Amino acid sequence: MDITALLAQAANLMLTGMVGVFVFLSILIIAVKGLSKFAAPDEPVQPRSQAAKSKPAGAEQVPAENLAAISAAISQYRNQHFPSEK
């Protein structure tokens, strides 16, 4: 076989493979979109702005003692690892 025939066969094989992958992925995308419509939740999803504003019941602010302990730990860490920054 000469090089031209080999290159033509390689191009044909590459094109066949690329078309096969494209068709397979297209079918997969269509199937996933169809299944997502089939399995959609019954209740509407809240927009992020409303979901962020609503807090669960019992959610309170962090106690002052915890904030003081966290601040002290951060300060101690910075003093140990970054002593030149003050």
Backbone as ProteinMPNN parsed JSONL, in Angstrom:
{"seq_chain_A": "MDITALLAQAANLMLTGMVGVFVFLSILIIAVKGLSKFAAPDEPVQPRSQAAKSKPAGAEQVPAENLAAISAAISQYRNQHFPSEK", "coords_chain_A": {"N_chain_A": [[0.858, -1.194, 0.0], [0.452, 2.214, -0.741], [1.441, 5.443, 0.598], [-0.574, 7.356, 0.265], [-2.979, 5.936, 0.116], [-2.993, 4.829, 2.663], [-3.168, 7.151, 4.249], [-5.678, 8.1, 3.418], [-7.309, 6.026, 4.305], [-6.851, 6.287, 7.07], [-7.917, 8.849, 7.527], [-10.571, 8.366, 6.877], [-11.261, 6.481, 8.854], [-10.855, 8.06, 11.161], [-12.786, 10.076, 10.772], [-15.125, 8.543, 10.785], [-15.065, 7.583, 13.426], [-15.241, 10.008, 14.883], [-17.759, 10.954, 14.077], [-19.336, 8.9, 15.084], [-18.915, 9.183, 17.88], [-19.963, 11.761, 18.224], [-22.68, 11.357, 17.543], [-23.406, 9.504, 19.533], [-22.993, 11.047, 21.895], [-24.837, 13.096, 21.424], [-27.273, 11.7, 21.505], [-27.144, 10.874, 24.156], [-27.261, 13.355, 25.521], [-29.828, 14.227, 24.791], [-31.334, 12.202, 25.983], [-30.751, 12.588, 28.718], [-31.765, 15.171, 29.149], [-34.47, 14.666, 28.638], [-35.054, 12.832, 30.692], [-34.611, 14.489, 32.886], [-36.727, 16.267, 32.709], [-38.797, 14.501, 33.086], [-38.383, 13.62, 35.691], [-38.672, 15.889, 37.23], [-38.972, 18.04, 40.108], [-42.033, 18.392, 41.999], [-42.725, 20.699, 43.396], [-42.134, 24.214, 43.041], [-38.872, 25.64, 42.661], [-37.246, 27.8, 44.93], [-36.058, 31.084, 44.217], [-32.588, 32.113, 44.487], [-32.219, 34.472, 45.941], [-34.41, 34.694, 47.679], [-34.149, 32.324, 49.085], [-31.76, 32.683, 50.426], [-32.396, 34.676, 52.222], [-34.246, 33.565, 53.967], [-34.052, 32.003, 57.065], [-33.304, 29.02, 58.824], [-35.415, 27.619, 61.408], [-34.579, 28.437, 64.718], [-32.078, 29.329, 64.188], [-29.499, 31.293, 65.24], [-27.461, 34.119, 66.238], [-23.861, 33.969, 66.497], [-22.518, 33.267, 69.661], [-21.013, 35.716, 71.872], [-18.827, 34.845, 73.352], [-17.798, 32.759, 71.824], [-17.032, 34.156, 69.514], [-15.007, 35.751, 70.591], [-13.155, 33.775, 71.333], [-12.527, 32.674, 68.842], [-11.402, 34.917, 67.563], [-9.16, 35.312, 69.215], [-7.746, 32.94, 68.731], [-7.147, 33.188, 65.995], [-5.545, 35.478, 66.074], [-3.409, 34.525, 67.654], [-2.432, 32.513, 65.958], [-1.604, 34.032, 63.739], [0.427, 35.551, 64.953], [2.284, 33.557, 65.56], [2.965, 32.4, 63.065], [3.372, 34.489, 61.289], [5.243, 36.632, 62.272], [6.39, 39.08, 61.562], [4.469, 40.708, 60.477], [2.578, 43.224, 61.587]], "CA_chain_A": [[0.0, 0.0, 0.0], [1.224, 3.455, -0.734], [1.131, 6.361, 1.705], [-1.836, 8.053, -0.003], [-4.074, 5.033, 0.491], [-2.988, 4.729, 4.12], [-3.696, 8.414, 4.799], [-7.117, 8.143, 3.138], [-7.944, 5.084, 5.228], [-6.776, 6.873, 8.407], [-8.884, 9.946, 7.585], [-11.903, 7.762, 6.896], [-11.453, 5.897, 10.178], [-10.988, 9.164, 12.117], [-14.082, 10.715, 10.554], [-16.151, 7.605, 11.256], [-15.033, 7.592, 14.884], [-15.738, 11.29, 15.389], [-19.212, 10.996, 13.857], [-19.928, 7.968, 16.045], [-18.896, 9.806, 19.205], [-20.906, 12.888, 18.189], [-24.043, 10.815, 17.584], [-23.616, 8.922, 20.86], [-23.147, 12.116, 22.888], [-26.105, 13.792, 21.154], [-28.349, 10.856, 22.048], [-27.018, 10.931, 25.609], [-27.759, 14.661, 25.975], [-31.286, 14.23, 24.628], [-31.896, 11.307, 26.995], [-30.632, 13.207, 30.044], [-32.744, 16.267, 29.218], [-35.795, 14.064, 28.749], [-35.212, 12.278, 32.039], [-34.703, 15.566, 33.876], [-38.098, 16.785, 32.659], [-39.658, 13.463, 33.64], [-38.152, 13.507, 37.127], [-38.634, 17.231, 37.819], [-39.715, 18.118, 41.372], [-43.383, 18.923, 41.874], [-42.802, 22.049, 43.957], [-41.194, 25.12, 42.378], [-37.644, 25.943, 43.397], [-37.163, 29.207, 45.298], [-34.867, 31.782, 43.727], [-31.525, 32.193, 45.495], [-32.342, 35.65, 46.795], [-35.368, 34.394, 48.739], [-33.635, 31.219, 49.882], [-30.696, 33.191, 51.286], [-32.987, 35.515, 53.266], [-34.952, 32.752, 54.955], [-33.165, 31.26, 57.948], [-34.012, 27.925, 59.475], [-35.883, 27.898, 62.763], [-33.569, 28.21, 65.742], [-30.774, 29.882, 63.792], [-29.215, 32.494, 66.01], [-26.126, 34.643, 66.034], [-22.799, 33.292, 67.232], [-22.333, 33.897, 70.971], [-19.85, 36.598, 71.992], [-17.69, 34.073, 73.858], [-17.234, 32.032, 70.684], [-16.351, 35.137, 68.664], [-13.772, 36.132, 71.269], [-12.236, 32.646, 71.251], [-12.081, 32.585, 67.444], [-10.498, 36.045, 67.322], [-7.91, 35.057, 69.926], [-7.043, 31.864, 68.032], [-6.612, 33.754, 64.752], [-4.452, 36.367, 66.458], [-2.29, 33.688, 68.084], [-1.894, 31.856, 64.765], [-0.873, 35.025, 62.951], [1.653, 35.92, 65.659], [3.24, 32.457, 65.483], [3.381, 32.104, 61.707], [3.716, 35.724, 60.582], [5.597, 37.585, 63.338], [6.811, 40.385, 61.037], [3.279, 41.485, 60.089], [1.822, 43.786, 62.721]], "C_chain_A": [[0.889, 1.236, 0.0], [0.69, 4.391, 0.333], [-0.204, 7.08, 1.505], [-3.028, 7.194, 0.418], [-4.152, 4.894, 2.011], [-3.546, 5.991, 4.773], [-5.198, 8.532, 4.564], [-7.862, 7.209, 4.085], [-7.939, 5.637, 6.654], [-7.785, 8.001, 8.562], [-10.303, 9.409, 7.653], [-12.22, 7.181, 8.274], [-11.641, 6.975, 11.243], [-12.359, 9.829, 11.994], [-15.221, 9.826, 11.051], [-16.212, 7.595, 12.786], [-15.599, 8.877, 15.465], [-17.249, 11.41, 15.214], [-19.914, 10.066, 14.846], [-19.995, 8.553, 17.442], [-19.894, 10.954, 19.27], [-22.347, 12.395, 18.294], [-24.349, 10.249, 18.965], [-23.838, 10.016, 21.909], [-24.432, 12.905, 22.672], [-27.28, 13.011, 21.717], [-28.326, 10.9, 23.574], [-27.564, 12.246, 26.165], [-29.28, 14.708, 25.883], [-31.937, 13.351, 25.701], [-31.844, 11.933, 28.385], [-31.619, 14.363, 30.184], [-34.163, 15.73, 29.356], [-36.046, 13.501, 30.132], [-35.313, 13.381, 33.086], [-36.092, 16.204, 33.861], [-39.067, 15.79, 33.281], [-39.559, 13.402, 35.162], [-38.079, 14.865, 37.811], [-39.423, 17.246, 39.12], [-41.071, 18.782, 41.17], [-43.484, 20.359, 42.363], [-41.788, 22.955, 43.248], [-40.001, 25.426, 43.284], [-37.605, 27.433, 43.684], [-35.94, 29.841, 44.652], [-33.845, 31.935, 44.843], [-31.706, 33.377, 46.433], [-33.317, 35.398, 47.947], [-34.852, 33.292, 49.645], [-32.555, 31.704, 50.843], [-31.264, 34.013, 52.443], [-33.665, 34.679, 54.348], [-33.953, 31.927, 55.749], [-33.946, 30.128, 58.575], [-34.406, 28.291, 60.907], [-34.786, 27.564, 63.76], [-32.198, 28.748, 65.371], [-30.581, 31.202, 64.516], [-27.819, 32.979, 65.688], [-25.12, 33.869, 66.881], [-22.609, 34.005, 68.566], [-21.027, 34.69, 71.031], [-18.625, 35.843, 72.484], [-16.998, 33.318, 72.721], [-16.471, 32.977, 69.764], [-15.025, 35.556, 69.28], [-12.739, 35.019, 71.179], [-11.682, 32.496, 69.83], [-11.096, 33.693, 67.133], [-9.153, 35.835, 67.997], [-7.101, 33.973, 69.224], [-6.425, 32.36, 66.738], [-5.43, 34.654, 65.054], [-3.216, 35.57, 66.861], [-1.636, 33.001, 66.883], [-1.067, 32.834, 63.939], [0.432, 35.428, 63.625], [2.707, 34.821, 65.569], [3.802, 32.289, 64.077], [3.812, 33.335, 60.902], [4.127, 36.801, 61.598], [5.96, 38.967, 62.807], [5.627, 41.28, 60.666], [2.529, 41.943, 61.322], [1.362, 45.163, 62.403]], "O_chain_A": [[1.93, 1.283, 0.654], [-0.378, 4.163, 0.9], [-0.892, 7.381, 2.48], [-3.979, 7.699, 1.015], [-5.243, 4.847, 2.579], [-4.308, 5.911, 5.736], [-5.918, 9.02, 5.436], [-8.921, 7.56, 4.606], [-8.922, 5.474, 7.376], [-8.439, 8.111, 9.599], [-11.138, 9.929, 8.393], [-13.318, 7.371, 8.796], [-12.484, 6.831, 12.128], [-13.012, 10.109, 13.0], [-16.171, 10.312, 11.666], [-17.298, 7.598, 13.366], [-16.356, 8.839, 16.435], [-17.941, 11.909, 16.102], [-20.967, 10.409, 15.383], [-21.017, 8.435, 18.118], [-20.598, 11.104, 20.269], [-23.143, 12.954, 19.048], [-25.428, 10.484, 19.509], [-24.761, 9.923, 22.717], [-25.056, 13.34, 23.64], [-28.178, 13.585, 22.334], [-29.378, 10.956, 24.21], [-28.259, 12.243, 27.181], [-29.943, 15.182, 26.805], [-32.97, 13.716, 26.262], [-32.802, 11.815, 29.15], [-32.245, 14.516, 31.233], [-34.967, 16.28, 30.109], [-37.132, 13.671, 30.686], [-36.029, 13.224, 34.075], [-36.579, 16.636, 34.905], [-40.04, 16.18, 33.926], [-40.556, 13.155, 35.84], [-37.475, 14.978, 38.878], [-40.431, 16.55, 39.239], [-41.239, 19.624, 40.288], [-44.244, 21.152, 41.808], [-40.699, 22.502, 42.895], [-40.12, 25.463, 44.508], [-37.892, 28.246, 42.805], [-34.893, 29.201, 44.551], [-34.201, 31.891, 46.02], [-31.372, 33.28, 47.614], [-33.075, 35.841, 49.07], [-35.091, 33.323, 50.852], [-32.445, 31.192, 51.957], [-30.679, 34.044, 53.525], [-33.655, 35.055, 55.52], [-33.11, 31.235, 55.177], [-35.142, 30.271, 58.832], [-33.8, 29.164, 61.529], [-34.139, 26.522, 63.654], [-31.255, 28.636, 66.154], [-31.405, 32.111, 64.41], [-27.08, 32.327, 64.95], [-25.482, 33.203, 67.851], [-22.545, 35.234, 68.598], [-20.063, 34.377, 70.332], [-17.504, 36.156, 72.084], [-15.77, 33.249, 72.664], [-15.387, 32.642, 69.288], [-14.028, 35.702, 68.572], [-11.558, 35.295, 70.968], [-10.495, 32.221, 69.65], [-10.064, 33.448, 66.508], [-8.113, 36.147, 67.417], [-5.878, 34.086, 69.135], [-5.296, 31.992, 66.412], [-4.415, 34.597, 64.36], [-2.102, 35.902, 66.456], [-0.41, 32.921, 66.809], [0.033, 32.507, 63.494], [1.44, 35.628, 62.947], [3.901, 35.117, 65.508], [5.0, 32.057, 63.918], [4.552, 33.205, 59.927], [3.411, 37.789, 61.759], [5.846, 39.946, 63.545], [5.786, 42.496, 60.555], [1.916, 41.136, 62.021], [0.71, 45.803, 63.229]]}, "name": "protein", "num_of_chains": 1, "seq": "MDITALLAQAANLMLTGMVGVFVFLSILIIAVKGLSKFAAPDEPVQPRSQAAKSKPAGAEQVPAENLAAISAAISQYRNQHFPSEK"}
